[in-house]
Structure formats: structure tokens, C-alpha cells
Amino acid sequence: MKHYLAKYFQFDDFRPGQRETIESVMEKRHTISMLPTGTGKSLCYQLPGYLLTGPVLVVSPLLSLMQDQVEQMMAMGEKRVIALNSFLSTQQKAQALEQLEKFKYIFISPEMLGIDSVLDRLKKLAVSLYVVDEAHCISQWGYDFRPDYLKLGEYRKKLGQPLTLALTATATKEVRRDIAEKLCLEEWNEVVYSVDRPSISLALEQASSFQEKLERTADLVKLLKGPGIIYFSSKKVAEQTAAHLREKGSKNVMAYHGGLDSESRILIQQQFINGQLDVVCATSAFGMGINKDNVRYVIHFHMPMQIESYLQEIGRAARDGLDSIAILLYSPGDEQLAYQLAEAELPDQYQLERLFGFLVDHHIPYHSLSERAEELSMMCGFTEIQWRIVEEYLTNIKDVHYKTDLESMQRLIENRLSVKKQKIRSMLDWIQTKECKRAVILEMFNEELTEKPVNCCSTCGIYIEHYKETESSIEHKETVMDWKSDLASILLISERIE
């Protein structure tokens, strides 16, 4: 394996979990691999791709993540790679499907995989490895509800049940079992590495009010060596804080959230990766799959809705293994926002009763709901996520019994809300614990802390000065920014000339 690693990637050694995962795949064993964020999970399917005969199909949740992977592989000289997603025009997609035999690595969104014409075309290729990235999205107990992910097992069967690799950074034993069940794996091997990141200090700070939290954030941005990411549960507060930081003298700061158009989001990602931004004020989607190894701090302005989300987000720091810090700012009552968000993600009783009342009055069969999606969503006030949940549940029911189906769906929503609330309570317990915060997290994943790192957590004690911006790092950053600015100017001039 080391021979092939050097031959195809010019690396001397594997990172934790990579070799075990690759060997498991090459032994033709279905594999669920839980490796820490930033340990190079993509190598776990790229290397087997060179050794297996057929194409590798990679199901990925985010367009930006797909594009980033494709561009990285092309930059390393691999030209037999393509992403099938909504970035392609109708003509480009038709052309790509015609020439699909030419590609070794095919990245695809779960939604695109669900299109019959695309799936039929893939059936003819004899896929050698079926990869599911960010596999926790499959699980009904995972923290990102994607109905199309729940069908990946069904699609896998239609593709002839190829060898399967599911990759994730955070999945409890329960979630890993759920992943295997949803992918219709009868037998599988698990490669599970610790969720602990010793190089990241876990800090908790109390703030008595929103304003105090805002001012503390500004102080931390000035104090800490960057670059850094600040996470928010609100697009509006992310924008407000970015503006506040700029007012306080932090120039290279931008807000990133789902309300921006795709071009703006991609631009901000690239600016951050290339060192043109020091801080990004972001909602949770930012950072997934972003290949930046020198993030030095992650601040949570709002309380995450579960410990898995927290671990995913702080894991965007210290990918180079150097010391970094994660700071969660907590104000008493912050959990109420988390509870509100959990309830807002799911349709409420009034919305469901209104929907079923309309379905009964007009005798509408469930299989035709998608044809009236816009009308029903507006009438019942469904958000996009709420409608996806309703449509996914109802269109899988064969015999329509309106009253029974309404009661059944209400029970489903109550159960999902109960799980979400329990996750929030666990997060709050972690915030309030007086025990070692690192040890408590590991206990949640059935692990034990054997050796505490220096600057372990705020309970054990952290020397904040260790993470402070120094004059030498400021000078280095300015030098880097100067040549990057000069290069950007040259490129802009050349574009104008052309």
C-alpha cells in the first residue's frame, strides 16, 4: 500500500485510519469508516480507484464540496474526473452522460442519482466502488435531514449492490448501525478512530448578554492568531457580527450563509482558502470539505444543536496538527434558540391538519403531491425542509387512509422532535459540566481519555496567551497578502486585456 501511495500521490505515509480503510476496501469488504475531520478521507477512495477496474461513484452532499474535490484531483493530474450536479447545463449534462465511460471518478449529488435516466446510464458502467461521503446524513438520527440520502440503499441495489464505502467524521455506534441499515449492508467492516483532537483546546466562556457576547467576539478576533471561523445559528446575526468586526478594525472579514448566491459563496470560500480573508462569520454549512489546514481558531457565537455538529465544526481547525483553540460563548437561555430552531425544522400540528384537510376535500392522492408542491407549501406555510419531510413520508405510503396517516405522521414528528431536544439537552449538559470537557465528549462516543493534552479544556485550565497573535505572524501575513494581492491584480489586468 505504501508503494501505491508513493506512486500515485507522492506521500511517504498514511494518516490515521487511511491504510486500514483502504485495505478493508481492497479486501472487498463493505466498510464504514469514521475518521477525524481533516485526516484526508478522500484518499480512502481515490487510491482504491487506481487499483480497481471499474469507475468509482462518489455521492456527496454539497455542490461546493464536489467542485473542490474535482478541482483538487485535476490539479494533481487526474483528468478522468467529473461532477454530475446542477452546475452543468442541460447540454453539458447530456454530453457528460454520453461519455461517462471515459471517467474513473464520478461525483454525484443524491438528488441527481435519483433521476431515472442518470441511474440507468450508471447501471451500464459496472461501478467498482460506491462511496457515500458525509454518511451521517443517511441516518434518520443524523443532524442533517436529507430525504434523498435515505434512498441511497435503494439506488445501490439498482446499481447491482457494488462494493460500498461510507465515510464520516462523527457518528455514534447507533448512527453507524443506521447507516449500514439504510445502505442495505448485510455485513460490513468498521474502521473507527477517536473523535478526540488533542491539538484543539476546548474553551467555554460565559456572557451575560448579546452585547457582551458581541464585544467579546471582537476582542477575541483581535487577540487570537488567525485565520478563524465564527459559527452562528442565524444568518442575520452572522451579517451583523461581520459588520461589527469591520467597524472595530478587522478588515478581512465576510459573512457566509445560505442566503447568498452560489457565486458569492464560492468566492468567499476561495478567498478564505487563499488567505485573502482572516475571518468568516458563517452558518453551519461553511467549512465542510474546505481544504484549508491552518485555521487556528473556531468560535461558536451560538450554541450548536448537538455535540456531533460541534465536533464537525471545531474539526475545521488544526488540520495541520498545530495548536488551535475552539471557544464556545454561552449566555444563559441560549438553548431556547436551539429549541426554537429544532421545532421550526419540523411541520407543526396546525400545518399538518391544514394539509390533510385540503387533501381530504380534494381527494388528492399522495403520489401526485410533487405536482402541487408550490401550492401546498404556500397554503400550509411549509419551509423547504418541512415540505421535504412531508413529501418523503407521504409518497412512500401505498394505501391512503387520511385520518390514520395524519396521526401516524404526527407521531413521527413528535418522535423526531423528541430526539432533537434530547440532543440539545446533551449539548447543554456538556456546557454546564464541571468535569473535563474532553473526557465527557469521549465518553459520549464510548471512548476514554487516557492522556490529557496541555491546554486541554476550560475546566482543566487553558493558557489563552498561547493562541495570541504575535508581531512576527502579523508581518508574515502582510507579506503573504501583498504578493497575493499583486498576483490578483496581474490576473485582473490580463483578463481586461483579453
GUMARMI-469535 format. One record per atom (N, C-alpha, C, O): y, z, x; residue in one letter. Coordinates in steps of 0.2 Angstrom, whole numbers, plus 5000, padded with zeros to 4 digits. Layout:
YZXa;...
//
This chain:
499450005004m;500050005000m;500650005004m;501149975003m;500650045010k;501250045014k;501349975017k;501949955018k;500849935019h;500849865021h;501249825016h;501749785018h;501049825010y;501449785005y;502149815004y;502549775002y;502249875004l;502949905003l;503349875009l;503949855007l;503149875015a;503549845020a;503649775020a;504149745021a;503049735018k;503049665017k;503549645012k;503949595013k;503549675006y;503949645000y;504649685000y;505149654997y;504749745002f;505349775001f;505649805007f;506249835007f;505349795013q;505649825019q;505749895019q;506149925023q;505349935016f;505350015016f;504850035020f;504250005020f;504950095023d;504450125028d;503950165024d;503350175025d;504250205019d;503850255015d;504050255008d;504550235006d;503550285004f;503650284996f;504050354995f;504050394999f;504450344989r;504750414987r;504250444982r;503650414981r;504350514981p;503850554977p;503650514971p;504050494966p;502950514970g;502650484964g;502550404964g;502150384960g;502950374968q;502850294968q;502150274970q;501850234966q;501950304975r;501250274978r;500750294973r;500350254971r;500750354970e;500250374965e;500250334959e;499750314956e;500850314957t;500950274951t;500650204952t;500250174948t;500850174958i;500650104959i;499850104960i;499550054958i;499550154964e;498850154965e;498450154958e;497950124957e;498750194953s;498450204947s;498450144943s;497950124940s;499050104943v;499050034940v;498549984943v;498249954940v;498549984950m;498149944954m;497349954952m;496949914953m;497250014950e;496550034948e;496450014941e;495850034938e;496849984938k;496849954931k;496750014926k;496450004921k;497150064928r;497150124923r;497850124919r;498350114923r;497850124913h;498450134909h;498850204912h;498450254913h;499450204913t;499750254916t;500450274913t;500850234911t;500550344912i;501150374910i;501450404916i;501150454919i;502050384919s;502250414925s;502950444923s;503450414921s;502950514925m;503650544924m;503850564931m;503650614934m;504350524933l;504650534940l;505450554939l;505750534934l;505650594944p;506350614943p;506850554943p;506750504946p;507450564940t;507950514939t;508150494947t;508250544951t;508150434948g;508450414955g;507950404960g;508050394966g;507250414958t;506750404963t;506450334964t;505950324967t;506750284960g;506550214961g;505950204957g;505450174959g;506050214950k;505450194946k;505350124945k;504750104944k;505850084946s;505750004946s;505249984951s;504849934950s;505150014957l;504649994962l;503949994959l;503549964961l;503850044954c;503150054952c;502949994948c;502349994947c;503349954946y;503049894943y;503249824947y;502849774946y;503749834951q;503949774955q;503349764960q;503149704961q;503149814964l;502649804969l;501949774966l;501649734968l;501749814960p;501149784957p;501149714955p;500749674955p;501849694953g;501949624951g;501749574956g;501549514954g;501849584962y;501649544968y;500949534969y;500649484972y;500549584967l;499849594968l;499449574962l;498849554963l;499749574956l;499349554950l;499449474949l;499949444951l;499049444945t;499049374945t;499549354939t;499949304940t;499549384934g;500049364928g;500749394928g;500849424933g;501149374923p;501849404923p;501849474921p;501449504918p;502349504923v;502549574921v;503049574916v;503649554917v;502949604910l;503349614905l;503649684904l;503349734904l;504349684905v;504649754905v;505149764899v;505549724898v;504949814895v;505349824889v;505849874891v;505649934893v;506449864890s;507049904892s;507549914887s;507649874883s;507749984886p;508149994880p;508949974881p;509249964875p;509149964886l;509949944887l;510049874890l;509749864895l;510449834887l;510649774890l;510949784897l;510749744901l;511349824898s;511649834905s;511149854910s;511149834916s;510649894908l;510049914912l;509649854914l;509449844920l;509549814909m;509149754911m;509549704916m;509249684921m;510149694914q;510549644918q;510549674925q;510549634930q;510649744926d;510749774933d;510049764937d;510149744942d;509549774933q;508849764937q;508749694939q;508549674944q;508949644934v;508849574936v;509249554942v;509049514946v;509949574942e;510349554947e;510149584954e;510249554959e;509949654954q;509649684960q;509049644963q;509049634969q;508649624958m;508049584961m;508249514964m;507949494969m;508649484960m;508949424963m;509249424970m;509149384974m;509649484970a;510049494976a;509549504982a;509649494988a;508949534980m;508349544986m;507949484987m;507449484991m;508149424983g;507749364985g;507249344980g;506949294980g;507149384974e;506649374969e;506949324964e;507349354960e;506849264964k;507149224959k;506749214952k;507049184947k;506149234952r;505649224946r;505749284941r;505249314939r;506449294940v;506549354935v;507049334930v;507549294931v;506949354924i;507449334918i;507449394913i;506949434913i;508049404910a;508149454905a;508149414898a;508649374897a;507749424893l;507749394887l;508149444882l;507849494880l;508749434881n;509149484877n;509749444873n;509749384874n;510149484870s;510649444866s;511249414870s;511649384867s;511249434877f;511749394881f;511649324882f;512049284883f;510949304880l;510849224880l;511049194874l;510949224869l;511349134875s;511549094869s;510849064866s;510349074869s;510949034860t;510349014857t;509948954861t;509348954862t;510448914864q;510148864868q;509848894875q;509348864877q;510148944878q;509848974884q;509149004882q;508749004886q;509149034876k;508549074874k;507949024873k;507449034876k;508148964870a;507648914869a;507348884875a;506748874876a;507848874880q;507648844886q;507248894890q;506748874894q;507448964890a;507049014894a;506349014891a;505849024895a;506249014884l;505649014881l;505148954883l;504548964884l;505448904884e;505148844886e;504848844893e;504248824894e;505248874897q;505048884904q;504748954907q;504748964912q;504548984902l;504349054903l;503749064908l;503749114912l;503349014909e;502849014914e;503049024921e;502749044926e;503749004922k;504049004929k;504149074931k;504249084937k;504249124927f;504449184928f;503949234929f;503449244926f;504049284935k;503549334936k;503749394933k;503249434931k;504349414932y;504649474929y;505049454923y;505549424924y;504849474917i;505149464911i;505449524908i;505049564906i;506049534908f;506349594905f;506549574898f;506849524896f;506449624893i;506549604886i;506749674882i;506449724884i;507149664877s;507349724873s;506749734868s;506449684866s;506649794865p;506149804860p;506249754854p;505849734850p;506949754852e;507149714846e;506949634847e;506749604843e;507049614853m;506849544855m;506149534855m;505849474852m;505749584857l;505049574857l;504749574850l;504249544849l;505149604845g;504949604838g;505049534835g;504749524829g;505349484838i;505449414835i;504749374835i;504549374841i;504549354830d;503849324830d;503849264835d;503349254838d;504349224835s;504249164839s;504249184847s;503949154851s;504649234849v;504649264855v;503949294857v;503649284862v;503649334853l;503049364854l;502449314854l;502049314858l;502449264850d;501949204850d;501949174857d;501449154859d;502649164859r;502649124866r;502349174872r;502049144876r;502549234871l;502249284876l;501449284876l;501149304881l;501249284870k;500449284870k;500149234874k;499549244876k;500449174875k;500149124879k;500149134887k;499849094890k;500449184889l;500649194896l;500049244899l;500049244905l;499649274895a;499149324898a;499549374903a;499449374909a;499949414899v;500349474903v;499849514907v;499349544904v;500049524913s;499649564918s;499849644917s;499349684919s;500449654916l;500649724916l;501249734911l;501749694911l;501149774906y;501549784900y;501949854902y;501649904902y;502549854904v;502949904906v;503449934901v;503849894898v;503449994899v;503950024895v;504450074899v;504150124901v;505050054900d;505550094903d;505850144898d;505850124893d;506050194901e;506350254897e;505850264891e;506050264885e;505250274892a;504750284887a;504850334882a;504550334877a;505250384884h;505350444879h;505650414873h;505550454868h;505950354873c;506250334867c;505750314862c;505850304856c;505050304864i;504550294860i;504450354855i;504250344849i;504450414858s;504250474854s;504650484848s;505350484849s;504350504843q;504750524837q;505150594839q;505650614835q;504850634844w;505250694846w;505650684852w;506050724854w;505750614854g;506150604859g;506850604857g;507050614851g;507350604862y;508050614859y;508450554858y;509050554857y;508150494858d;508450434856d;508050394851d;507550364853d;508250394845f;507850364839f;507950294839f;508550264838f;507450254841r;507450184841r;506850154837r;506250154840r;506850144831p;506350114827p;505850064830p;505250064830p;506250014834d;505849964837d;505449984843d;504849954844d;505550044846y;505150074851y;504450094848y;503950094851y;504550114841l;503950144838l;503450084837l;502850104836l;503650024837k;503149964836k;502849934843k;502549884842k;503049964848l;502849944855l;502049944855l;501749894859l;501749984852g;501049984852g;500749934848g;500249894850g;501049914843e;500849854838e;500949794842e;500549754842e;501549784846y;501649724850y;501149724855y;500949664857y;500949774858r;500449774864r;499849754861r;499449714865r;499649774855k;498949744853k;498949674852k;498549634853k;499549644849k;499649574848k;499649534855k;499449474855k;499849564860l;499849534867l;499149544870l;499049524876l;498649574867g;497949574869g;497849644873g;497349644877g;498249694872q;498149754875q;498149754882q;497649774886q;498649724885p;498649724893p;498749794896p;498949844893p;498649794903l;498749854907l;499449874906l;499949834906l;499549944905t;500149974902t;500450024907t;500050074909t;501050024908l;501350074912l;501950104908l;502450064907l;502050164907a;502550194903a;502950244908a;502650284911a;503650224909l;504050264914l;504550304911l;504850284906l;504650364913t;505150414910t;505350464916t;504950474920t;505950494915a;506150544919a;506050614916a;505950664920a;506050624910t;505950684906t;505550674900t;505850644895t;504950704900a;504550704894a;504050764895a;503750774899a;504150814890t;503650864889t;502950844888t;502850784887t;502450884889k;501750864888k;501750844881k;501350794880k;502050864876e;502050844869e;502250774868e;501950734865e;502850764872v;503150694871v;502650644875v;502650584872v;502350664880r;501950614884r;501350594880r;501150544880r;501050644876r;500550634871r;500750584866r;500350544864r;501350594863d;501550554858d;501650484861d;501550434857d;501950474867i;502050404870i;501350374870i;501250314868i;500850404872a;500150374873a;499950354866a;499650304865a;500050394861e;499850384854e;500150324851e;499850274848e;500850314852k;501250264850k;501050194853k;501150144850k;500850204859l;500650134863l;499950114862l;499650074865l;499550164858c;498850144856c;498450144863c;498050104864c;498550194867l;498150204873l;497650254871l;497750314870l;496950234872e;496450274871e;496350324877e;496150384876e;496350294883e;496350334889e;496850314894e;497150254894e;497150364897w;497750354902w;497750404907w;497450454907w;498050384913n;498150424918n;498950454918n;499350414916n;499050514920e;499750534920e;499950554928e;499550584931e;500450534930v;500750544936v;501450584934v;501950554932v;501350654935v;501950694933v;502250734939v;501850774942v;502850724940y;503250754946y;503750804943y;503950804937y;503950854947s;504350904944s;505050884942s;505250834945s;505250914937v;505950894934v;506450924938v;507050914937v;506250974943d;506751004947d;507150954952d;506850914955d;507750964953r;508150934958r;508550984962r;509051004961r;508151004968p;508451064972p;509151044975p;509551094976p;509350984976s;509950964978s;510550974973s;511150964975s;510350984967i;510950994962i;510951064960i;510551094957i;511551094961s;511651164959s;511851164951s;512251114949s;511551214948l;511651214941l;512151264939l;512051324939l;512751244937a;513351294936a;513551294928a;513551244925a;513651354926l;513951364919l;514551404919l;514651454923l;515051374916e;515751414916e;515951424908e;515851374904e;516251474907q;516451494900q;517151474900q;517551484904q;517351444894a;518051434892a;518251464885a;517851454881a;518851494884s;518951524878s;519251474873s;519151484867s;519451414875s;519751364870s;519651294873s;519451284879s;519851244868f;519851174870f;520351164876f;520151134881f;520951194875q;521451184880q;521251204887q;521351174892q;520951264887e;520751294893e;520151254897e;520151244903e;519751224892k;519251184895k;519551114898k;519251094903k;520051094895l;520351034897l;520651044904l;520651004908l;521051104904e;521351114911e;520851134916e;521051114922e;520351164915r;519851174920r;519551114922r;519351104928r;519451064918t;519150994920t;519650964925t;519350934930t;520250964923a;520750934928a;520750974934a;520750934940a;520651034934d;520651074941d;520051054945d;520051044951d;519451054941l;518851034945l;518850964948l;518550954953l;519150914944v;519150844947v;519650844953v;519450804958v;520150884953k;520550894960k;520150924965k;520250914971k;519750974963l;519451024968l;518850984971l;518750994977l;518450954967l;517750934969l;517750864973l;518150824971l;517350864978k;517250794981k;516850744976k;516350764973k;517150684975g;516850644971g;516350594974g;516250604980g;516250544970p;516350524963p;516050574959p;515550604960p;516250574952g;515950614947g;515950584940g;516250534939g;515550604936i;515450584929i;515550644925i;515250704926i;515950644919i;516050694915i;515850674908i;516050614905i;515350704905y;515050684899y;515350724893y;515550784893y;515350684887f;515650704881f;515250684875f;514850644876f;515250724870s;514950704863s;515450664859s;515150644854s;516050664861s;516550624857s;516850574860s;517150584866s;516950514858k;517250454861k;518050474861k;518350464867k;518250504856k;519050524856k;519150574861k;519750564865k;518750624862v;518950674867v;518850644874v;519150664879v;518350594875a;518250564882a;518950524883a;519150524889a;519150484879e;519850454880e;520350494881e;520750484886e;520450554877q;521050604878q;520950634885q;521450634888q;520350654887t;520250684894t;520450634899t;520750654904t;520250574899a;520350524904a;521150514905a;521350514910a;521450514899a;522250504899a;522550564902a;523050564906a;522250624900h;522550694903h;522450694911h;522850714914h;521850674913l;521750674920l;522250624924l;522450644929l;522350564921r;522850524924r;523550554924r;523850544929r;523750584919e;524350614919e;524450674924e;524950684927e;523850704926k;523850754931k;523750734938k;523750764943k;523750664939g;523750634945g;523150604948g;523150574953g;522650604944s;521950574946s;521950504943s;521950484937s;522150454948k;522250384946k;521650344944k;521650314939k;521150354948n;520550304947n;520050334942n;519450354943n;520250344935v;519850374930v;519850324924v;520350304922v;519250314921m;519250274915m;518750314910m;518350354912m;518850294904a;518350324898a;517850264897a;518050204897a;517250284896y;516750234894y;516350264888y;516150324888y;516250224883h;515950244877h;515750174873h;515950124874h;515350184868g;515050134863g;515550094860g;515450044857g;516150124859g;516750094855g;517050034859g;517449994856g;516950034866l;517149974870l;516749914869l;516149914868l;517049854870d;516649794870d;516249794876d;516349824881d;515749744876s;515249744882s;515549724888s;515349754893s;516049684888e;516349664894e;516749724898e;516749724904e;517049764894s;517449824896s;516949874899s;517049894905s;516349884896r;515849924898r;515549904905r;515449944909r;515449844905i;515149814911i;515649814917i;515449834923i;516249804916l;516749804921l;516849884923l;516849894930l;516849924919i;516949994921i;516350024925i;516350054930i;515749994923q;515150014927q;515149984934q;515050024939q;515349924935q;515449894941q;515949924946q;515849934952q;516549944943q;517049974946q;516850044949q;516950064955q;516450074945f;516150144947f;515650134953f;515650174958f;515250084952i;514650074957i;515050054964i;514750074969i;515550014963n;515849984969n;516450034972n;516750014977n;516450094969g;516950144972g;517650134970g;518150164973g;517850084965q;518450074963q;518750124958q;519350134956q;518250164955l;518350224951l;518050284954l;517550284956l;518450344953d;518250404956d;517850444950d;517350484952d;518150434944v;517850474939v;517750434932v;518250394931v;517250444929v;517150414922v;517050464917v;516550504918v;517450464912c;517350504906c;516950474901c;517150424898c;516350494900a;515850454896a;515450484891a;515350554891a;515250444886t;514750474882t;514050464885t;513950434890t;513550484882s;512850494885s;512550424888s;512150434892s;512750374885a;512350304887a;512550294894a;512150254897a;513150314897f;513350294903f;512850324909f;512750384908f;512650284913g;512350304919g;511550284919g;511250284924g;511350274913m;510650254913m;510450194917m;510750134915m;510050194922g;509950134926g;510450114931g;510350064934g;511050154931i;511550134936i;511350154943i;511150204944i;511350104947n;511150114954n;511750134959n;511950094963n;511850194958k;512350224962k;512150294965k;511950344961k;512050294971d;511650354974d;512150414976d;511850464978d;512750404976n;513250454979n;513650494974n;514150524976n;513450494968v;513850544963v;513750614965v;513150634966v;514350644966r;514250714969r;514350764964r;514150824965r;514650754958y;514650804953y;514550774946y;514750714944y;514250814941v;514250794934v;514550854930v;514250914931v;515050844926i;515250894922i;515150884914i;515150824912i;514850934911h;514750924904h;515350954900h;515351024900h;515750914897f;516350944893f;516050974887f;516351024884f;515550944884h;515250964878h;514550984879h;514250964884h;514251034875m;513551054876m;513050994874m;513150974868m;512650974878p;512150924876p;511650954871p;511651014869p;511350904867m;511050924861m;510250944862m;509950974858m;510050934869q;509450964871q;509350964878q;509750924882q;508851004881i;508851004888i;508650944891i;508850934897i;508250904888e;508050834891e;508650794892e;508750764897e;509150794887s;509750754888s;510150784894s;510350744898s;510150844895y;510550874900y;510250854907y;510550834912y;509550854908l;509250844914l;509350764916l;509450744921l;509250724910q;509350654912q;510050644915q;510150604919q;510550674912e;511250664914e;511450694920e;511850664924e;511250754922i;511350784928i;511050744934i;511150744940i;510450714932g;510050674937g;510350614939g;510150584944g;510950594937r;511350544939r;511750564946r;512050514949r;511750624947a;512050654954a;511450654959a;510850654957a;511650654965a;511250674971a;510650624972a;510150644974a;510750564970r;510150514971r;510050504978r;509450484980r;510550514982d;510450514990d;510150574993d;510050574999d;510050624989g;509750684991g;510250734994g;510050794996g;510850714994l;511350764997l;511650814991l;511550804985l;511950864994d;512050924989d;512650904984d;513150864986d;512450914978s;512950904972s;512950954967s;512551004968s;513350954962i;513451004958i;513450984950i;513850934949i;513151014946a;513151004939a;513551064935a;513251124936a;514051054932i;514451104929i;514451094921i;514751044919i;514251144917l;514251144910l;514851194908l;514751254909l;515351164904l;515851204902l;515751224895l;515651184890l;515651284893y;515451314887y;515951354884y;516251404887y;516151344877s;516651384873s;516151404867s;515851374865s;516251474866p;515851504860p;516051454854p;516551444852p;515451434851g;515551394845g;515451324846g;515351284842g;515351304853d;515251234854d;514551204851d;514551144849d;514151254850e;513451224847e;513551204840e;513151164837e;514151224836q;514251194830q;514351124830q;514151084825q;514651094835l;514751024835l;514050984836l;513950934833l;513651014840a;512950994841a;512650984834a;512250934833a;512651044831y;512351044824y;512550994819y;512250954816y;513250984819q;513550934815q;513350864817q;513250824813q;513350844824l;513050784826l;512350774824l;512150714822l;511950824825a;511250814823a;511150794815a;510750754813a;511550834811e;511550814804e;511850744802e;511550714798e;512350724806a;512650664805a;512250604807a;512250544804a;511750614811e;511250564813e;510750544808e;510450484808e;510650594803l;510150584798l;510450574791l;510950604790l;510150534787p;510450524780p;510450594776p;509950624777p;510950614772d;510850674768d;510550664761d;510450604759d;510450714758q;510150714751q;510550664746q;510250624742q;511250674746y;511650634742y;511550554743y;511450514738y;511550534750q;511450464751q;510750444749q;510750384747q;510250484750l;509550454748l;509550454741l;509250404738l;509750494737e;509750494730e;510150434727e;509950404722e;510750424730r;511150364728r;510750294729r;510750254725r;510450294735l;510050234737l;509450224732l;509350174729l;509050274731f;508450274727f;508650254719f;508350224716f;509250284717g;509450274710g;509650194710g;509450164704g;509950164715f;510050094714f;509450054715f;509350004711f;508950074719l;508350034720l;507950044713l;507649994711l;507950094710v;507550104703v;507950064698v;507550024694v;508550064697d;508950024692d;508849954693d;508849914688d;508849924699h;508749854700h;508049834702h;507949774704h;507549884702h;506849864704h;506849824710h;506549774711h;507149854715i;507149814722i;506549834726i;506449894727i;506149794728p;505549804732p;505749824740p;506249804742p;505449874743y;505649894749y;505649834755y;506049834759y;505149794754h;505149744759h;505749694760h;505849654764h;506149694754s;506749654754s;507449694756s;507949664755s;507349754758l;507949794760l;508349764765l;508949764764l;508049734770s;508449704775s;508949644773s;509449634776s;508749614767e;509149564765e;509849584762e;510349554761e;509849654760r;510349684756r;510649744761r;510949784758r;510549734767a;510649794772a;511449814771a;511549874771a;511849764772e;512549774772e;512849804766e;513149854766e;512549784760e;512749804753e;512549874752e;512949924750e;511949894754l;511649954753l;511950014758l;512050064756l;512049984764s;512450034769s;513150054767s;513250114767s;513450004764m;514150024762m;514150064756m;514550114755m;513750054751m;513650084745m;513550164746m;513750204743m;513050174751c;512750244752c;513150274758c;513050334759c;513550234761g;513950264767g;513450284773g;513650324777g;512950244774f;512550244780f;512850224786f;513150174786f;512750264792t;512950244798t;512350194800t;511850184797t;512450154806e;511950114808e;511250144810e;510750124808e;511350204813i;510750244814i;510350264808i;509750264807i;510750294803q;510450314797q;510150264793q;509550264791q;510450204793w;510150144790w;509450124793w;508950104790w;509450124800r;508850104804r;508250154802r;507750134801r;508450214801i;507950264799i;507650254792i;507050254791i;508150244788v;507950224781v;507450164780v;506950164777v;507750114783e;507450044783e;506750044786e;506250024783e;506650084792e;506050084796e;505550124791e;504950104791e;505750174788y;505250214784y;505050174778y;504450174777y;505450154774l;505350124768l;504950054768l;504450034765l;505150014773t;504749944774t;504049954776t;503649904776t;503850014778n;503150024780n;502750044775n;502150054775n;503050064769i;502650084763i;502450024759i;502749984757i;501750024757k;501449964754k;501549974746k;501749924743k;501350034743d;501450034736d;502050084734d;502150134737d;502450054730v;503150084729v;503050134723v;502850114718v;503250194725h;503250244720h;503950284721h;503950334725h;504450264718y;505150284719y;505150364720y;505450384725y;504950394715k;505050474715k;504650504721k;504950544724k;504050484722t;503650514727t;503950494734t;503950534738t;504150434734d;504450404741d;505050444743d;505250454748d;505450454737l;506150494739l;505950564741l;506250584746l;505450594738e;505350664740e;505050664747e;505150704751e;504550614748s;504250604755s;504750594760s;504750624766s;505250554759m;505750544764m;506250604765m;506450614771m;506350634760q;506750694761q;506450754765q;506750784769q;505750754764r;505350804769r;505350774776r;505450814781r;505350714777l;505350684784l;506050704787l;506050724793l;506550694783i;507250704786i;507350774788i;507650794793i;507050824783e;507150894784e;506750914791e;506950954795e;506150884791n;505750894797n;506050874804n;506050914809n;506350814804r;506750784810r;507350834811r;507450844817r;507650854806l;508250894807l;508050964810l;508450994814l;507550994807s;507251054810s;507051044817s;507251094821s;506750994819v;506650984827v;507250974831v;507351014836v;507750944828k;508350934832k;508751004833k;509051014838k;508751044827k;509051104828k;508751154832k;509051194836k;508051154833q;507651194837q;507851174845q;507951214849q;507951104846k;508151084852k;508851114854k;508951134860k;509251114850i;509951144851i;509951214852i;510251244857i;509551254848r;509451324849r;509151334856r;509351384860r;508651294859s;508451304865s;508951294871s;508951324876s;509351244870m;509951224874m;510351284874m;510651304880m;510551314869l;510951374868l;510651434872l;511051474875l;510051444871d;509651504874d;509751494882d;509851544885d;509651434884w;509751424891w;510451434894w;510551464899w;510951414890i;511651434892i;511751504892i;512151534896i;511451544887q;511651614887q;511151654891q;511251724891q;510651634894t;510151674898t;510451704904t;510951674907t;510251764905k;510451794911k;509951784917k;510051814923k;509451754916e;508951734921e;509151674925e;509651644923e;508751664930c;508851604934c;508851544930c;508351524927c;509351504930k;509351444925k;508851394927k;508651354923k;508751384934r;508251334936r;507551354934r;507151314932r;507451414935a;506751444933a;506651434926a;506051414924a;507151444922v;507051434914v;506851364912v;506451354908v;507251314915i;507151244914i;506451224916i;506051194912i;506251244922l;505551234924l;504951254920l;504451224919l;505151324917e;504651354913e;504551304906e;503951304904e;505151274904m;505051234898m;504551174899m;504251154894m;504551154905f;504051094907f;503451124910f;503151084914f;503251184909n;502651214911n;502651214919n;502051204922n;503151224922e;503251224930e;503451294932e;503751334928e;503351314938e;503551374941e;504051364947e;503851314951e;504551404947l;505051394953l;504751434959l;504651494959l;504551394964t;504151434970t;504651444975t;504651494979t;505251404976e;505751414981e;506451404979e;506551344976e;506851454979k;507551444976k;507951404982k;507951434987k;508351354980p;508751324985p;509351364986p;509551404981p;509751354991v;510351384992v;510851364986v;510751304985v;511351404984n;511751374978n;511351354972n;511451304970n;510851394970c;510351374965c;510651364958c;510651314956c;510951424956c;511251414949c;511851474948c;511851514953c;512151464943s;512751514942s;512451584941s;512851634943s;511851594939t;511551664938t;511451694945t;511551744947t;511151644950c;510951674956c;511551674961c;511551704966c;512051634959g;512651634964g;512751564967g;512251534970g;513351534966i;513551474969i;514151474973i;514651504971i;514151444979y;514751444983y;515151384982y;514951334985y;515651384977i;515951324975i;516351284980i;516351224980i;516551314985e;516951284991e;516451234994e;516751184997e;515851244994h;515351194997h;515451124994h;515251074998h;515651124988y;515751054985y;516451024985y;516550974981y;516851064989k;517551044988k;517750974992k;517450964997k;518250944990e;518450884993e;518850904999e;519250955000e;518650865005t;518950885011t;519450825013t;519450775011t;519850835018e;520350785020e;520050725023e;520250675022e;519450745027s;519150685030s;518850635025s;518850575026s;518550665019s;518250625014s;518750585010s;518650535008s;519350615010i;519950585006i;520150525011i;520250465008i;520150535017e;520350475022e;519850425021e;520050365021e;519250445022h;518650395021h;518750355015h;518650295015h;518850385009k;518850355003k;519450305003k;519350245000k;520050325005e;520550275005e;520450215009e;520650165008e;520050225015t;519950165019t;519450115015t;519550055015t;518950145012v;518450105008v;518850075003v;518750015001v;519350104999m;519650074994m;520150014996m;520149964993m;520450025002d;520849975005d;520449915006d;520749855004d;519849915009w;519549845011w;519249815004w;519249755003w;519049865000k;518849834993k;519349804989k;519249754986k;519949834989s;520549804986s;520749734989s;520849694985s;520749734996d;520849674999d;520349614997d;520549564996d;519749634997l;519249584995l;519349564988l;519249504987l;519449614984a;519549594977a;520149544976a;520149494972a;520749554980s;521249514980s;521149444982s;521349394979s;520749444987i;520549374990i;520149334985i;520249274984i;519649374982l;519249334977l;519649314971l;519549254968l;520149354969l;520549334963l;520949274965l;521049224961l;521249274971i;521649214973i;521249154973i;521449094971i;520649154976s;520149104977s;519949074970s;519949014969s;519949124965e;519749094958e;520349054955e;520249004952e;520949084956r;521549044954r;521548974957r;521748924953r;521448974963i;521448904967i;520948854964i;521148804962i;520348884962e;519848844959e;520048814952e;519648784949e;
//
